[in-house]
Amino acid sequence: MKPNYRRCTSCRKVGLKEEFWRIVRVFPSGKVQLDMGMGRSAYICPQVSCLQAAQKKNRLGRSLHASVPEALYQTLWQRLAQSNSQKKT
């Protein structure tokens, strides 16, 4: 089976799907959420620089054609902090 490649909406890096976080605008409700659901998707690298640029320049919102709630960004920052703390141990 062929590997699935995706592109980060922030830094434009191409990599395997498993390397990125998936943000979805669910169809038909239009709700923006993490990981689960069917609809328009955007992918972002789990890195501080990518998350900062995505939040500052609204790259996720433009990619999804929807407004991304601040709570979702907070969840992404928490997930990033957890993954960084796990790498250190």
N, C-alpha and C positions, 0 to 999 in steps of 0.2 A: 504494500500500500504506500502511496506517495505521501511524503510529509506535508503538513499544512503550514504554509508560511504566512505571516502577517507583518504589517508595518506599524510602527509606533506613530501615533498622530502628532507627537511632540518633536522627537528628534529624527523621525523618518527612517530609523534603522529597521532593516528587515531581519526577521528571525523566526524560529519555530513558534508556533501558536502557544506552547506551554511556557515560553519565556515572558509572556506579557500578561497584564491584567485586562480583563474584558469588561467594558461598560456598554450596557444595552439600553436602547430606547425601545421599550416593549410595544408591540403592536397588539391591539388597536388603542390601548389606553394612553400611550405616549409617555408613560412613567419611565424615568431613567433610574437604572439600578445596576448593581454589580453582578457579574458572572452568569446569572441564570436568566432564561427567557429567550423568546424568539423575536427578532426584529432587527433594526439597524444597529450595528455594533461598531465600537471603536476600541482600539487596543493601545495600551500605554506601557512603557518600560517601568519596572519597579525601581526607579532611581529618583533621587531628590531633584536633580536638574530637570528631568522630564516632567515631573509632577508640578514643579514651580512654574515652568513655562506654560504647561497646559492650563493651570489655574489663572495665571496672570493674563494670558493672551486668549483665553476662552477657546482653546483648540478643541477640547472635547465637545463643547456646545456646538461649535461650527461643524464638526464632523458628524455629530448626531442630528443636526438640525433641530435642536431642542435646548432649553435651558437646563443646566446641570445644577442641582441643589447644593448648597454649601455643606449640608450634612454628608453628602457623598464624598466631597473632598476631604472632610474630616475623617471619614472612614478610611479613605486611601492613605492619609497621613499616618493614622494609627497602624494600619497594615504594614506600611513602610518601616515604621519604628520597630514593630515586632519582628519583621524579617531581618532588620539590621542587628537587633539584639541577639537573635538566634545565630547569626553568622559569627558573632564575637565569642560565643561560648563553645 
